Amino acid sequence: MRLLFLGSASAALLAGAAAAWWLSPGEDLTAWRQGPPPHPWAASQRQEVRWREEKLHRHVENQYVPLSAISVDLQLALLVGEDINYFGHGAVDFDAVWEAVREGTRVGGRFRGASTVTQQLAKTLFLSGERSLSRKAKEARLAWWMERRLGKRRILELYLNVVEFGPGLLGVEAAARHYYGVGAEDVGPDRAAGLAAAVPSPGRDNPATGTPRWRFRQATILRRMAHALWLRHQLEALSAKSRS
């Protein structure tokens, strides 16, 4: 009986500690609520450090633009490629997690794992690039807080401004100008799909390399865009609200 009591008490303490940890965001998100990122984010800093260590003379290209200055085609392409149910789930898409566990990764058929856009942003902005359960737990906790503190619209805006499209190309504005010579506001469906197709492996498969894998992704994303009319309507309404 004593052992049973001690076991129950230990379980309660562990549950309380886990709850306390989950209910602390781990990062101060106040400065990220509007405008450009307030300071260099984790992924960009890691890239700069790697270049210095490898003695490569490169620099990061990034230009922040508000959501209202990013074409709906470009927003749509990124979401159908990375997180088509972005507006329909919370910070963690448990259906996608279960699908990934059940089916595994199909070669050429999937462009993302089970991570949502919010989880990807949490990792990009604040976390290390290590592959571990502890890092994934921190990512899930921070994503949960980001959705509560920042909201879907702001998270999408930040994501589009920091996601990598090629070596040193961070954000849709820099990528659109580098690859296509236009601003993010003027990117149409084909080019939008081309940029979105670079996200899974930006250093290897992008509009400059034009690999078969990149071309396959671009074509598949274009087909998905044509069928995702419900998502386009949501993004059009969101962009109209952003401009008002």
N, C-alpha and C positions, 0 to 999 in steps of 0.2 A: 504493500500500500504506500509505504514511504517512497519507494522507487518510482511508483506511478505518479505520485504528487510532484516529485522532483523533475520527472520528465515533462509533465504538463507545464510546470513553472518555467523550465528552460525553453520549451516551445513558445510559450507566451512572450518571454523576453526576446527571443529571436524575432518573432513576428512584430513586436513593438519596435525593435531596432530597425527592421526592414522597412516598416511603415514610416518611421521618422526619416530614414535615409531617402525614401522615395518622395516624401513631401518637402524636401529641400531641393531647390532646382540645381544647385551646384554652380550656377553662373548667374551674374547679375545681368538681366536682359533689358534693363531700363534704357540703356543707350542705343539699343538695336530696334527701338519701336518705330523710328522714322528716319528718312534720309539715308545717305551713304553709310556703309559700315564705319563705325567710329575708330577702328584701328585694324591693322593687318590681321587677317584671320589665320587660324592654325594651318590650314592646308597651304596657303600662300607662303607662310613663313617656312614651312618644311621645304617647299620648293626652292626658295632662295638659299637656304642652308645647303641643300644638296648641290646646287649649282656652284656655290663657293667652294665646297669640298672637292668637287670635280673640276674646279678651275675653268668653268664654262662662263663665257661673257654673254649672259642673257639677262633679260629683265622681264618683269611681269607686265603684261598689257591688260589694263582694266579701266573701264569708264562706267561709272554708275549712271543708270537712267531709271526714272520711275516707271511703274507698270504701265501707265498711260502712254509711254513712248516705246512700248514693245508691241509689235504686231500680234494680233490674236492668232494668226497662223503660227507664229513662233512659240507663243505660250501653249497652243494646242499640241504642237509637235513634241515639245518637251514632256508634256503630261502623258500623251498616249505612248511615248517611248519609255517613260520611267515610272509613271504612277497614274494610270488612267482613271482610277477610282478615288483620286485625291480628295474630292469634295464629299465623298460618300463614306469615308472611314475616319477614325481618329488618328492619333499620332502614330500608332502601330496598326498595320493591317493584318489582323490575325488570320483572315482567310488566306492571304498571300503567304503567310508563314506556314500554315498548314499545307498549302499546295506545294511549297518548296520542299518541305519535309517529305511529303508523300510521293512526289514525282521526281524530285531532284532537278538539276539544271539540264534542259534539253539543248543540245548543241545547235546553235544558230536560230533557235526558236524563241528564246527569251532574251530580253535586253536588260533585265534587272533581276536582282534577287528578291528577297522579301522586304527589303527596306523601302519605306515610304520616302517621298520628297522631304518631309519634315525630319526623318531620321538621317537622311543624307546631308541635309543642311546642318543638323546638330554636329555630325562628325566633321564636316568641312570647316565649320566656324570654330569649334571649341576642343575637339578631341584628337587623340593621337591616331596614327594610321595602323596601329597594331591590330592583329586579329586575335581577339580573346573574348571569353564570356563576360569578363568584368567590363571591358570597353563597350560591348553590346548592351550590357545592363545600363551603363551610364548614358549611352545613346538613347535608349528607350525612355529613361527617366527625363532626360533633358528635352527630348521631343515632346513628351507629354506636357511639360511646363511651357515650352515654346508655343504650343497651340493655345494654351490658356492666356499667356501673357502677350503674344504677338498677333495671333489670329491667322487664318488661312491666307487672306489676301497678302499680308505683309510677309509671311513665310515664302509665298510664291515669288514675290518681288525680290526678296533677298536671294533666293535660290537662283533665279535667272541672272542675277548680277555677280554671282561668285562661282557658278559651276564651270568646270574646266572643259575647253573645246580643243585644246592642242597645247603643245609646250609653251607655257607662259601666257596662254590666252584664257583669261578668266572673265566670264560674263558674256552675255549675248551681244552687247554693243561692240566690244573689242573683237569678238569672233566674227560678227557680221561684216565689220569694216575690213578686217584682215583678209578673210576669204572671198568676200563678194563686193567689197568697195561701197557698201551702203550701210546706213544706220539700221538698228534693230527695228525701227518703226516701219521700214520699207521692205522687210523680208517677206516674200510670198511663200506659198506652200512648198514648192520644190526645194528652195534654199532652206526653209525652216526644217524640213525633213532631213536635209543634209547636215545641218548643225546638230540636230537631235541625235542623228546616227553616230556622231562622234563621241557622245558622252560616255558610253561604256568603256571605251579604250581610246581616249583622246590623243595619246602620243603615237599610236600605231594606225588607227583608222579614222581619218578625217577628210574633209573636202580636198586637202592638198595631196594626200597620199592616194586617194581614190581606190582603195583596195576593194576586192570583191566582197569582203565582209561588210565594208562600209556601204557599198552600193546596194547590197541585199537589205541592210537595215533601212536605208533611205526609202527603198521601194515599199517595204513592209509598213513603215511609219506613214507613208503617203496613203496607203490603203486604209489604215486604221483611222487616219484623219478624216477621210471621206465618209466613214461610217459613224464617227463620233459626233453627230450633229447636236446631241443633247449637251455634250461638253462644250462645244463651240458656243452654243447659246448662253451657257453659264459664264464663259469667259468674256463674251461680248457684253453681257450685263455688268460684269465686274469692271471691265475697262471703262464702260460708260460712266459708272459710278465714280471711278477714280478720276475721270476728267471733270466731273461736276464740282 
